[in-house]
Amino acid sequence: MTTIRIISDPPKHRRSAVAAAVIVLVVAGLAAASFWVAGSEPTAAAPATGAPSVPVQIAAPSIEEVSIYLYGLGTVQANYTVNITTRVDGELQSV
């Protein structure tokens, strides 16, 4: 004899999903509004440090050969490098 059982659908929680979506949209809207309001105000200039200004001199342009010497401590790094890899794995037996 065959028995038929009716299984009811689990309760749907649409109300909580809608409430969560509304909360996310409100938070996103508040964040966008605060960003827009903060960006509309002019920014304050940096305060003057009180350091004396550097005098500037003016000279007429001229064409000359100038030798350039650079002295300093440090390291040199190439702009372009190449990685060389072997095509055969194993130990080198002879050259």
N, C-alpha and C positions, 0 to 999 in steps of 0.2 A: 504494500500500500504506500502511496506517495503522500508525503506531508508537505504542505506548502506553508512556508513561514513568510510573513511580511515584515521586512525590516524597514523601519522608518528612517528617513534621511536625518543625518545629524543636524542639530540646530545651526543655522547660519548666523554668523556674527557680522552682519552687514553694518549695523549701527556703529560698532567699534572701529571698523575699517574706515568708514566715512569720517568718523570723529578724528582718527589719526591723520587722514589725508587733509582735513581742514586745519588741524594743528600745524602740520608741516607747511602748508601754504601760508598760514598766518606768520609763522616764524620766518619763512623766506621773504615774505613781503615786508616785514619789519626790518630785516637785515638790508634789503635793497633800499628801503626808504632812508635808513640811517646812513648808508653809504652815499646816497644821493645828496642828502642834506649836508653831510660832512664835506663832500667834494665841492659844494657850491660856495663855501666861505673862502675868502682870500687867505692865503697863507701869510704868516708874519715873516718879515725879513729877518735875516740873521743879525744879532746884535753886533755892534761895532766892537772890535777887540781893543781899540785904542793904540794899536801898533802904528808907528810912523810909516807913511807911504814911501815907496821907493822912487827916487828921482829917475826921470827918463831923459835920455839924450837923443838928439836927432842928428843924423849924418847923411851925407849924399851917397848914393849907391855907387859902387865901383867894381870892376872886374879884376880879380887877382887869382893867382894860383896859391892855394893854401894847402900845406901838408898837414895831414891829420894823424896824430899820434894818440892812441888810447892806452892808458895805463890803469890797471885796476886789479883787484883780487876777485876771484869768482870762478865760476864754471862756464863752460861753453856747451851749448846743446844744439844739435842739428835741427833744422826746420823739417827735413824729410829724413825718415829712417826706413830701412828695409829689413825685414826678418828673413833670414836664410834658413831653410829647413832641409834636412836630408830626405832623399827619396827612398833610401834603404835603411831599415833598422838593423842594428847589430853592432858588433865591435869591429874596429878597423884592424885588419891583419897586417897590411903593409902599405907603403906609399911608393 
